Amino acid sequence: GRGGTDTSDRRAFLRKDDLPPPAAPAPGQATQRLRLTVAYDGGGFAGFQLQAGKIRTVQGELERAAQKVFVGCSRMVGASRTDAGAHAYGQVVHLDVIGQRDSLEADLMFLAAALPNDVKPTSIVYAEPGFDSHFSSIGKTYQYKISCGRPDPLQAARAWWPLVRHKEATRGPPLSPEAMHLDVAAMRTCAEVMIGTHNFTAMADSRRASGRGAVVRKNPNAAKTGGVLPERSSLKNVRTIGALDVHEARCPYTGAQLISLEMTGDGFLYHMVRVMAATLLEVGAGRLSTVQVAKALLDEDRSALPDAGPPCGLYLLSVWYNTDDMLAKCAHQQGRQALQTMFLGAATQPGVLETGEAGEAGRWQVANGDEDGDGPPVTTRPALPNKNKPSDEAPDTCSPTSVDELALA
C-alpha cells in the first residue's frame, strides 16, 4: 500500500524557481546562521549546486527538507560545488534561520528524516560571526579511490575500475587481474613532484584560466566598486598542495588492489583532483614517468597528461577553516612549509585576510577565483622559482627533488 512506499522514490526534483522567497524576519526578530556538515552518495545527483530544469541536485534536496524544519530559512551556500557523481563525507553548507533554536540535535534528526537516503547531515552547529561556508574556507581534503584487478560490482559507483583505460592503452583486455595492478612505489615518487606550490594548468580541464567572470560571480560588488578585475592568465592556476598520500589495501572478498589517494590543498581547479588521479594511475601502470609529469607541469602542457578519471571515485572529505588544523593534516614537511608560506603571504597583504570578519579562519577576498568555483580564492601566493634567474634561495620547496630538476633530467 501507500503506507509502505518510500517517498524518496517519487520525490519531485527541485528547480531554482520552485523555492518561494525566504520569509523576512519580523521587527526585532534576529536570524541565526547555522553551519551544517553533510554527507552524500553522489551517484544519483547532477552535482551539488542547483541547476535549471528538473535536475536532481544535493542543494535542491537540502533546501526542500530545510523548509520543512526551519522557519524562514535562507538559501543554502555550499563550500564546494562537487561534480555530478562525486561523493562527500565533509561538505559544509550554511543557512540563516529566524529565531533561536530549541535543540540543534533535534533539528539534525528532523532534517535527516526529511531527506532521502543518499544525503544526510552529520552535524549542525551555530556558525561563528561572519562565517561563510565558501569564502571562509582556506582549503580542502579530497580522496580518490581506484580498484584494480578483479571487478567488484558493489563498488562500481564508488571507485574507479580502470578497465577501459587499460584496454585503450594496450589495445585489448588484461590477460589476468594482476595485470591491472599498479606500482604504488612509483606513484608515491610521482606524488612528491605534485606537492608544493605549482602552476597546475597541465592538470586542469578548462579552456581558459579563471578571470573576471569568476570574480564577478563570487563577488557581484567587485564590478561596482572597482574591485579585483584580473586579466585571464595561467598564473591564476597556481595552487599549493600540502599533502598527497597514496595508500594501498586489498579487498577481503575479491582480492582486488585498492588504491586510495588523499590530497590536501588550498584550492583545486576544474577536474584537477581527477586529472591528478589519472596521472598517478598512468605512472603506476608504467605508461607515464615521473620526469614526464614534472615536464608537463613546468611546460603547462595539458595534452601531455591523461584525461580525468571518472567522478565515481571522488570524495570530498574535509573543508578547512582553521590553519592549524589544516597544517596538522599535512605530514609532508615540504608541503606543510609551502602552505605556511602561502598563509603568511596572504596574511601580510592588507585586505586579503580579514580576521574577525569571518571568524578564526578569516575571509579570503575574491581575487583568483577557480573556474569551477571550487577552492578558496587566494590573492597572494609565493612566487614560483625562475629557472632562468640564479638565486641564493632554495629553488622549490615542493619536494626533495624539484620539478625543474626532474624536467631537465
C-alpha positions as CSV (number, residue, x, y, z in Angstrom):
1,G,0.0,0.0,0.0
2,R,0.9,3.7,0.0
3,G,1.9,3.5,3.6
4,G,4.9,1.3,2.7
5,T,6.1,3.3,-0.2
6,D,9.5,5.1,0.0
7,T,8.6,8.8,-0.6
8,S,12.1,9.5,-1.8
9,D,11.3,7.4,-4.9
10,R,8.6,9.7,-6.1
11,R,10.2,12.9,-4.8
12,A,9.9,15.7,-7.4
13,F,13.1,17.4,-8.4
14,L,13.7,20.9,-7.2
15,R,14.3,23.7,-9.7
16,K,15.7,27.1,-9.0
17,D,12.3,28.8,-9.4
18,D,10.5,26.2,-7.2
19,L,11.5,27.8,-3.9
20,P,9.5,30.7,-2.5
21,P,11.5,33.7,-1.4
22,P,12.7,33.4,2.3
23,A,10.5,35.0,4.8
24,A,11.7,38.3,6.2
25,P,12.2,38.4,10.0
26,A,9.7,40.4,12.0
27,P,10.9,43.7,13.6
28,G,13.2,42.8,16.5
29,Q,13.5,39.2,15.4
30,A,17.1,38.1,14.9
31,T,18.4,35.5,12.5
32,Q,20.9,32.8,13.3
33,R,23.4,31.3,10.9
34,L,23.8,27.6,11.1
35,R,26.8,25.5,9.8
36,L,26.0,22.0,8.6
37,T,28.3,19.2,7.6
38,V,26.7,17.0,5.0
39,A,27.5,13.5,3.6
40,Y,26.0,12.1,0.4
41,D,26.3,9.5,-2.3
42,G,26.6,11.5,-5.5
43,G,25.6,8.7,-7.8
44,G,22.0,9.9,-8.1
45,F,22.8,13.6,-8.3
46,A,23.7,16.0,-11.1
47,G,26.2,17.7,-8.7
48,F,25.8,19.8,-5.6
49,Q,24.6,23.1,-7.0
50,L,21.0,23.9,-8.1
51,Q,20.6,23.8,-11.8
52,A,17.9,25.0,-14.2
53,G,15.3,22.4,-15.2
54,K,14.1,19.3,-13.3
55,I,17.5,18.1,-12.4
56,R,18.2,16.4,-9.0
57,T,20.9,18.1,-7.0
58,V,22.2,17.9,-3.5
59,Q,21.4,21.5,-2.7
60,G,17.9,21.1,-4.0
61,E,17.2,18.2,-1.7
62,L,18.7,20.0,1.3
63,E,16.7,23.2,0.7
64,R,13.5,21.3,0.2
65,A,14.0,19.5,3.6
66,A,15.2,22.6,5.4
67,Q,11.9,24.4,4.6
68,K,10.1,21.7,6.5
69,V,12.2,22.0,9.6
70,F,13.3,25.7,9.8
71,V,11.0,28.8,9.8
72,G,12.0,31.3,7.2
73,C,15.3,29.6,6.2
74,S,17.5,31.2,3.6
75,R,19.1,29.6,0.6
76,M,22.0,27.3,1.3
77,V,25.6,28.0,0.4
78,G,28.0,25.1,-0.1
79,A,31.7,25.1,0.4
80,S,32.3,23.1,-2.8
81,R,30.3,22.6,-6.0
82,T,31.1,18.9,-6.4
83,D,30.8,17.2,-9.8
84,A,27.9,15.0,-10.9
85,G,28.5,11.6,-9.5
86,A,31.1,12.7,-6.9
87,H,30.6,11.9,-3.2
88,A,31.2,13.7,0.1
89,Y,31.7,13.0,3.7
90,G,32.5,16.5,4.8
91,Q,30.6,19.0,2.6
92,V,29.9,22.2,4.6
93,V,26.9,24.4,4.0
94,H,25.5,27.4,5.8
95,L,22.0,28.9,6.0
96,D,20.2,31.6,8.1
97,V,17.1,30.8,10.1
98,I,14.8,33.1,12.1
99,G,14.9,32.9,15.9
100,Q,16.8,30.8,18.4
101,R,16.7,27.0,18.0
102,D,15.5,24.9,20.9
103,S,17.8,21.9,20.2
104,L,20.2,21.6,17.3
105,E,20.5,17.8,18.0
106,A,16.7,17.5,17.4
107,D,17.0,19.7,14.3
108,L,19.7,17.3,13.0
109,M,17.4,14.3,13.4
110,F,14.3,16.1,11.9
111,L,16.3,17.3,8.9
112,A,17.8,13.8,8.4
113,A,14.3,12.3,8.5
114,A,13.1,14.7,5.8
115,L,15.9,13.9,3.4
116,P,16.3,10.9,1.1
117,N,18.7,8.1,2.0
118,D,21.5,9.2,-0.2
119,V,22.1,12.6,1.5
120,K,22.2,13.3,5.3
121,P,23.5,15.9,7.6
122,T,26.1,14.7,10.1
123,S,26.3,17.8,12.3
124,I,24.6,21.2,12.9
125,V,26.2,23.9,14.9
126,Y,25.9,27.7,15.3
127,A,28.3,29.4,12.9
128,E,30.9,32.0,14.1
129,P,30.1,35.6,13.4
130,G,30.7,36.4,9.7
131,F,31.2,32.7,8.8
132,D,30.6,31.8,5.1
133,S,31.0,28.2,4.1
134,H,32.6,29.0,0.8
135,F,34.6,32.2,1.3
136,S,35.8,31.5,4.8
137,S,37.4,28.2,3.7
138,I,41.2,28.0,3.4
139,G,41.5,24.6,1.9
140,K,40.0,21.2,1.3
141,T,40.9,17.5,1.5
142,Y,39.8,15.1,-1.3
143,Q,40.1,11.4,-1.6
144,Y,40.1,9.4,-4.9
145,K,39.5,5.6,-4.9
146,I,40.8,3.2,-7.5
147,S,40.0,-0.5,-7.6
148,C,42.5,-2.6,-9.7
149,G,42.2,-6.3,-10.6
150,R,39.1,-8.4,-10.1
151,P,35.9,-6.4,-10.6
152,D,33.7,-5.6,-7.7
153,P,30.2,-4.6,-8.9
154,L,29.2,-3.4,-5.4
155,Q,31.8,-0.7,-5.8
156,A,31.1,0.2,-9.4
157,A,29.6,3.6,-8.4
158,R,32.1,4.3,-5.6
159,A,35.5,3.6,-7.0
160,W,37.2,3.7,-10.5
161,W,37.8,0.3,-12.1
162,P,40.1,1.4,-14.9
163,L,39.5,-1.5,-17.4
164,V,38.6,0.9,-20.2
165,R,41.7,2.9,-19.7
166,H,43.8,-0.3,-19.7
167,K,42.2,-1.5,-22.9
168,E,42.8,1.8,-24.7
169,A,46.5,1.8,-23.7
170,T,47.2,-1.9,-24.5
171,R,44.6,-2.4,-27.3
172,G,43.0,-5.3,-25.5
173,P,41.8,-6.5,-22.1
174,P,44.3,-7.6,-19.5
175,L,45.3,-11.3,-19.6
176,S,44.9,-11.6,-15.8
177,P,43.5,-9.5,-12.9
178,E,47.1,-8.9,-11.7
179,A,48.0,-7.2,-15.0
180,M,45.9,-4.2,-13.8
181,H,47.7,-3.8,-10.5
182,L,49.7,-0.6,-10.1
183,D,53.2,0.1,-8.9
184,V,52.5,2.0,-5.6
185,A,56.1,3.0,-5.1
186,A,56.3,4.7,-8.4
187,M,53.0,6.5,-7.7
188,R,54.4,7.8,-4.4
189,T,57.5,9.1,-6.1
190,C,55.4,11.0,-8.6
191,A,53.2,12.3,-5.9
192,E,56.2,14.1,-4.3
193,V,56.5,16.1,-7.5
194,M,52.9,17.4,-7.2
195,I,53.3,18.6,-3.6
196,G,54.1,22.2,-3.1
197,T,53.2,25.4,-5.0
198,H,52.9,24.9,-8.7
199,N,51.1,26.2,-11.8
200,F,48.6,23.3,-12.3
201,T,47.4,24.4,-15.8
202,A,48.5,20.9,-17.0
203,M,46.1,19.3,-14.6
204,A,43.0,21.5,-15.2
205,D,40.2,20.7,-17.6
206,S,39.4,24.3,-18.6
207,R,39.6,26.1,-21.9
208,R,40.8,29.2,-20.3
209,A,42.2,30.4,-16.9
210,S,39.9,31.9,-14.4
211,G,39.5,35.6,-14.5
212,R,37.0,38.4,-14.2
213,G,33.9,36.2,-14.8
214,A,34.7,34.1,-11.7
215,V,35.4,37.2,-9.7
216,V,32.1,38.9,-10.5
217,R,30.2,35.7,-10.0
218,K,31.6,35.3,-6.5
219,N,31.5,39.0,-5.6
220,P,29.0,41.0,-7.6
221,N,30.1,44.2,-5.9
222,A,33.6,43.9,-7.4
223,A,32.4,45.3,-10.7
224,K,30.6,48.2,-9.0
225,T,33.3,49.2,-6.6
226,G,36.2,48.9,-9.0
227,G,37.5,45.8,-7.1
228,V,39.6,43.0,-8.5
229,L,39.4,42.8,-12.2
230,P,42.2,40.4,-13.2
231,E,43.2,39.6,-16.8
232,R,42.9,36.0,-17.8
233,S,46.2,34.3,-17.3
234,S,47.5,30.8,-16.5
235,L,49.1,32.4,-13.4
236,K,45.6,32.1,-11.9
237,N,46.1,28.4,-11.9
238,V,48.8,28.4,-9.2
239,R,47.8,26.2,-6.3
240,T,49.5,24.8,-3.2
241,I,49.2,21.1,-2.4
242,G,50.2,20.4,1.2
243,A,49.8,16.6,1.2
244,L,49.3,13.8,-1.4
245,D,49.2,10.4,0.2
246,V,49.0,7.1,-1.7
247,H,47.5,4.2,0.3
248,E,47.3,0.6,-0.7
249,A,45.0,-2.2,0.6
250,R,43.4,-5.5,-0.5
251,C,39.7,-6.2,-0.9
252,P,39.0,-9.1,1.6
253,Y,36.3,-10.5,-0.7
254,T,37.8,-10.2,-4.3
255,G,41.5,-9.7,-3.6
256,A,41.5,-6.6,-5.7
257,Q,44.2,-3.9,-5.2
258,L,42.5,-0.9,-3.6
259,I,44.3,2.4,-4.1
260,S,43.3,5.5,-2.1
261,L,44.7,8.9,-3.0
262,E,44.2,11.6,-0.3
263,M,45.2,15.2,-1.1
264,T,45.0,18.4,0.8
265,G,45.4,21.8,-0.7
266,D,44.4,25.4,-0.6
267,G,42.3,25.0,-3.7
268,F,41.7,22.8,-6.7
269,L,41.0,23.7,-10.3
270,Y,38.3,22.2,-12.5
271,H,38.7,18.4,-12.6
272,M,42.2,18.9,-11.0
273,V,41.8,16.0,-8.5
274,R,40.5,13.7,-11.1
275,V,43.4,14.5,-13.5
276,M,45.9,14.0,-10.7
277,A,44.4,10.6,-10.0
278,A,44.5,9.6,-13.7
279,T,48.1,10.8,-13.9
280,L,49.2,8.7,-10.9
281,L,47.4,5.7,-12.4
282,E,49.3,6.0,-15.6
283,V,52.6,6.3,-13.6
284,G,51.6,3.2,-11.6
285,A,50.8,1.3,-14.8
286,G,54.2,2.2,-16.3
287,R,52.8,4.2,-19.1
288,L,54.0,7.6,-17.8
289,S,57.2,8.5,-15.9
290,T,57.7,11.0,-13.1
291,V,60.0,13.0,-15.4
292,Q,57.3,13.3,-18.0
293,V,54.8,14.5,-15.3
294,A,57.3,17.1,-14.0
295,K,58.0,18.4,-17.5
296,A,54.2,18.7,-18.2
297,L,53.8,20.8,-15.1
298,L,56.7,23.0,-16.0
299,D,55.5,23.5,-19.6
300,E,51.8,23.9,-18.6
301,D,51.1,21.2,-21.2
302,R,47.6,19.7,-20.6
303,S,47.9,17.5,-23.7
304,A,50.9,15.6,-22.1
305,L,48.7,14.2,-19.3
306,P,45.8,11.8,-19.5
307,D,42.1,12.6,-19.4
308,A,40.4,13.0,-16.0
309,G,39.3,9.9,-14.1
310,P,35.5,9.4,-13.7
311,P,33.7,11.2,-10.8
312,C,32.6,8.0,-9.1
313,G,35.9,7.7,-7.3
314,L,36.0,11.3,-5.9
315,Y,35.1,12.1,-2.3
316,L,35.2,15.5,-0.5
317,L,36.5,14.5,2.9
318,S,37.0,17.9,4.7
319,V,36.7,21.6,4.3
320,W,39.3,23.5,6.4
321,Y,38.6,26.8,8.2
322,N,41.5,26.8,10.7
323,T,45.1,27.0,9.6
324,D,46.5,24.9,12.5
325,D,44.0,22.1,11.8
326,M,44.8,22.1,8.1
327,L,48.6,22.1,8.7
328,A,48.3,19.2,11.2
329,K,46.7,17.2,8.3
330,C,49.9,17.7,6.2
331,A,52.6,15.3,7.5
332,H,54.8,16.1,4.4
333,Q,57.4,18.7,5.6
334,Q,57.8,20.4,2.2
335,G,54.0,20.6,1.7
336,R,53.4,22.0,5.1
337,Q,56.1,24.6,4.6
338,A,54.6,25.6,1.3
339,L,51.2,26.1,2.9
340,Q,52.7,28.1,5.8
341,T,54.4,30.4,3.2
342,M,51.1,30.8,1.4
343,F,49.2,31.6,4.6
344,L,51.9,34.1,5.8
345,G,52.0,35.8,2.4
346,A,48.2,36.3,2.4
347,A,48.0,37.5,5.9
348,T,50.6,40.2,5.3
349,Q,48.6,41.8,2.4
350,P,46.1,44.4,3.6
351,G,42.5,43.4,2.8
352,V,43.3,39.9,1.9
353,L,42.7,38.1,5.2
354,E,40.3,40.0,7.4
355,T,40.4,38.2,10.8
356,G,37.2,38.6,12.8
357,E,35.2,39.3,9.6
358,A,34.6,35.6,9.2
359,G,35.7,34.0,12.5
360,E,39.0,32.4,13.2
361,A,39.7,31.4,9.6
362,G,39.2,34.9,8.2
363,R,37.6,35.8,5.0
364,W,39.6,35.2,1.8
365,Q,38.9,38.0,-0.6
366,V,37.9,37.2,-4.2
367,A,40.9,37.6,-6.5
368,N,41.9,34.3,-8.0
369,G,38.5,32.6,-8.3
370,D,38.6,29.0,-9.6
371,E,37.0,28.3,-12.9
372,D,34.6,25.8,-11.2
373,G,34.1,27.8,-8.1
374,D,35.8,25.1,-6.0
375,G,38.5,26.3,-3.8
376,P,39.4,29.4,-1.8
377,P,40.2,32.4,-4.0
378,V,43.6,33.5,-2.6
379,T,45.1,36.7,-3.7
380,T,48.8,36.3,-2.8
381,R,50.8,33.2,-3.3
382,P,54.5,32.6,-3.1
383,A,56.4,33.3,-6.4
384,L,57.4,30.2,-8.3
385,P,61.2,29.8,-8.9
386,N,62.5,31.2,-12.2
387,K,64.8,28.6,-13.8
388,N,66.5,31.3,-15.9
389,K,67.4,33.5,-13.0
390,P,70.0,32.4,-10.4
391,S,69.1,32.8,-6.8
392,D,70.5,32.1,-3.4
393,E,67.2,30.8,-2.2
394,A,66.0,27.2,-2.5
395,P,64.7,26.6,-6.0
396,D,61.5,24.9,-4.8
397,T,60.0,23.7,-1.6
398,C,57.5,21.3,-3.1
399,S,59.6,18.1,-2.8
400,P,63.2,16.8,-2.2
401,T,63.7,16.9,-5.9
402,S,62.2,20.0,-7.6
403,V,60.0,20.0,-10.7
404,D,62.7,21.9,-12.6
405,E,65.4,19.3,-11.8
406,L,63.2,16.4,-12.9
407,A,62.0,18.1,-16.0
408,L,65.5,18.9,-17.1
409,A,67.0,15.5,-16.2
